[in-house]
Amino acid sequence: MPLTNDHNDVEAAQPLNVVVAGSTSAAGQAVIAALLAKGARVAAVDLDATRLEALAETYPGTKTYVCNLSNPEAVEKLAAEVRNDLGSVEGLIHLVGGWRGGEGITGQRDEDWDILHTSIMTTLRNTTRAFYADLEASPRGRLAIVSAVAAAKPTAGGASYSAIKAASEAWVLGVADGFNAAQSGHKTEPKEQTSAAVVFVVKALLDDAMKEAAPHRKFPGYTHVNELGEHVAALFDAPASGLNGTRQHLA
């Protein structure tokens, strides 16, 4: 029997378990809605227990976890809990972020740098390391982050934000190389590429609350969070060979 048929049979037999980090944001909720519509089981992770409770009421069946993702020990504990509750993880969607700017290069404050590095880079590093083995072993393992056009076109005022976004992209591309080396790029026993790490690039994200708050504003080049959700859900249907290590511009 061809390998692709076996692969499809495995997909059909296993539930799609996806961890969404930064789940209570507008982007997180849109991604969760798209994944639930696909039949996935979602582990929603955030630091705010109250917002997670509200999320669970809005999206019944979602399993919620309170976790400080900047703490590596807490993330390892989270990974064990998710595996115990749902089983092996097929997807990790990292939506933890934030923005801080300053007045030119000399106005890039150390406090802002530390906050951005912790919220964006540290949480990404911790979560990908904790779930890496699951994603590599999965027949449809997917890692995705949302980056910004500013990572490649930084301004002086946003230099700290752009630098950390660029670093997060580099980390994801490093994960992609790991997936490749273990699968289709294996030196002695190459096999079908089943895992992929992807960077979605946007100018900025847009949600309905933003539109309602500024009804006359056009938001040119912005990506609606519902569109992001659709792209995330579609990752699990597309061949990993065409996804792994790609930067997909949604802007």
C-alpha positions in Angstrom: 0.0 0.0 0.0 1.4 3.5 -0.8 2.8 5.5 2.0 0.3 8.4 1.4 -2.6 6.0 2.0 -1.2 4.8 5.2 -0.6 8.4 6.2 -4.2 9.3 5.5 -5.5 6.3 7.4 -3.4 7.4 10.5 -4.8 10.9 10.2 -8.4 9.6 10.1 -7.8 7.4 13.1 -6.3 10.0 15.4 -8.0 13.0 16.8 -6.5 16.4 16.0 -5.2 17.9 19.3 -4.1 21.5 19.1 -2.6 23.8 21.7 -3.4 27.4 21.3 -1.1 29.7 23.3 -2.4 33.2 23.9 -5.9 31.9 23.4 -8.1 34.6 24.9 -7.1 37.3 22.5 -9.3 38.1 19.5 -6.9 36.1 17.3 -6.8 33.2 19.7 -10.6 33.0 19.8 -10.8 33.1 16.0 -8.3 30.4 15.7 -10.1 28.3 18.3 -13.4 28.7 16.4 -11.9 27.6 13.2 -10.2 24.6 14.8 -13.4 23.5 16.6 -15.3 23.8 13.3 -12.7 21.4 11.8 -13.5 18.9 14.6 -10.2 19.5 16.5 -9.8 19.2 20.3 -8.3 22.4 21.6 -6.2 23.0 24.6 -6.5 26.8 25.2 -3.7 28.3 27.3 -3.5 31.7 28.9 -2.3 33.4 32.0 -5.7 34.9 32.9 -8.0 32.4 34.6 -11.1 34.7 34.4 -10.7 35.2 30.7 -10.2 31.5 30.2 -13.5 30.8 32.1 -15.3 33.2 29.7 -13.6 31.5 26.7 -14.8 28.1 27.9 -18.4 29.3 28.1 -18.2 30.8 24.6 -16.5 27.7 23.0 -17.9 24.6 24.8 -15.6 21.6 24.8 -12.5 23.6 24.8 -10.0 22.4 27.5 -8.5 25.4 29.3 -5.2 25.7 31.1 -3.8 28.5 33.1 0.0 28.7 32.6 2.8 31.2 32.8 4.5 30.3 29.5 7.6 32.3 30.4 8.4 29.7 33.1 9.9 26.6 31.5 9.0 24.3 34.5 5.4 25.5 34.3 5.4 24.8 30.5 6.7 21.3 31.0 4.0 20.6 33.6 1.4 22.0 31.1 2.7 19.7 28.4 2.3 16.7 30.7 -1.2 17.8 31.7 -2.3 18.2 28.0 -1.0 14.8 27.1 -2.7 13.2 30.0 -6.0 14.9 29.1 -6.0 14.8 25.3 -3.1 12.6 24.2 -0.3 13.5 21.9 -0.3 17.0 20.4 -0.6 17.6 16.7 -0.5 21.3 16.6 0.9 24.3 18.5 -0.3 27.7 17.5 1.6 30.4 19.3 -0.2 33.7 19.5 1.4 35.2 22.6 2.6 38.7 21.8 2.4 42.4 22.5 3.8 45.7 21.2 6.1 48.3 22.7 7.6 51.2 20.9 9.8 54.2 21.7 11.1 57.5 20.4 13.8 56.4 18.0 16.7 54.1 18.8 17.7 55.9 22.0 14.1 55.7 23.1 14.0 51.9 23.1 13.7 51.3 26.8 15.2 48.3 28.5 11.9 47.6 30.3 10.1 47.4 27.0 12.7 45.1 25.6 12.5 42.8 28.5 8.7 42.6 28.3 8.7 41.9 24.6 11.4 39.3 24.8 9.6 37.5 27.6 6.1 37.6 26.1 7.1 36.8 22.5 10.5 35.0 22.4 10.7 33.2 25.8 7.2 31.8 25.6 7.8 30.6 22.0 11.0 28.9 23.0 9.5 27.3 26.0 6.4 25.9 24.3 8.2 24.7 21.2 10.7 22.8 23.2 8.0 21.2 25.4 5.9 20.0 22.5 8.6 19.5 19.9 8.7 15.7 20.2 4.9 15.5 19.8 4.9 17.6 16.7 7.8 15.8 15.1 6.2 12.4 15.8 2.8 13.4 14.6 1.5 12.4 11.1 0.4 16.1 10.7 2.4 18.1 13.3 2.1 21.8 12.8 3.7 24.8 14.5 2.6 28.3 13.5 3.3 31.8 14.7 2.1 35.2 13.6 4.9 37.6 12.7 4.9 41.1 11.3 6.0 42.8 8.2 8.0 45.0 10.6 10.3 42.1 11.3 11.9 42.6 7.8 11.1 46.4 7.5 11.9 47.8 11.0 11.5 51.4 12.0 13.7 53.1 14.6 10.7 53.6 16.9 9.8 49.9 16.7 13.3 48.5 16.6 12.9 46.4 19.7 9.6 44.9 18.6 10.9 44.2 15.1 14.2 42.6 16.4 12.3 40.2 18.6 9.8 39.3 15.9 12.7 38.6 13.6 14.3 36.4 16.3 11.0 34.5 16.7 10.9 33.9 13.0 14.5 32.5 13.1 13.5 30.2 15.9 10.6 28.8 14.0 12.8 28.3 10.9 15.2 26.4 13.2 12.3 24.2 14.3 11.5 23.7 10.6 15.1 22.6 10.0 14.8 20.1 12.8 11.6 18.6 11.3 13.3 18.4 7.9 16.4 16.7 9.4 14.2 14.1 11.1 12.0 13.3 8.1 12.5 14.1 4.4 16.0 15.4 4.9 17.3 12.5 7.1 20.8 11.6 6.0 20.4 7.9 6.1 16.7 7.0 6.3 14.7 9.8 4.7 10.9 9.5 4.9 7.8 11.5 4.1 7.7 15.0 5.5 4.8 15.0 8.0 5.7 17.9 10.3 5.9 21.6 9.4 6.7 24.9 11.1 5.2 28.0 9.5 5.4 31.8 9.9 2.3 33.8 9.1 3.3 37.4 8.3 0.8 40.3 8.7 0.9 44.1 8.7 -1.4 44.0 11.7 -4.4 42.0 12.8 -8.0 43.3 12.8 -11.0 42.2 14.7 -14.7 43.3 14.8 -14.2 45.3 18.0 -11.5 47.4 16.3 -13.9 48.0 13.3 -16.7 49.0 15.6 -14.5 51.4 17.5 -13.5 53.2 14.3 -16.3 52.6 11.8 -14.9 55.2 9.3 -11.3 53.8 9.3 -10.3 51.6 6.3 -7.5 49.5 8.0 -5.6 49.0 4.7 -3.5 45.9 4.6 -4.8 44.5 7.9 -5.6 40.8 8.2 -8.9 40.0 10.0 -8.5 37.4 12.7 -11.2 35.2 11.1 -9.0 35.0 8.0 -6.1 34.0 10.2 -8.2 31.3 11.8 -9.0 29.9 8.4 -5.4 29.8 7.4 -4.4 28.0 10.6 -7.1 25.3 10.2 -6.0 24.8 6.6 -2.5 23.9 7.7 -3.6 20.5 8.8 -4.9 19.6 5.3 -2.0 20.8 3.3 1.1 18.7 2.7 3.9 19.4 5.2 6.5 19.3 2.4 5.1 22.5 0.9 4.6 24.2 4.3 7.7 23.5 6.3 10.0 26.5 6.7 7.7 28.9 4.8 6.8 32.5 5.5 3.3 33.1 4.3 2.2 36.7 3.8 -1.4 37.3 4.8 -1.0 41.1 4.5 
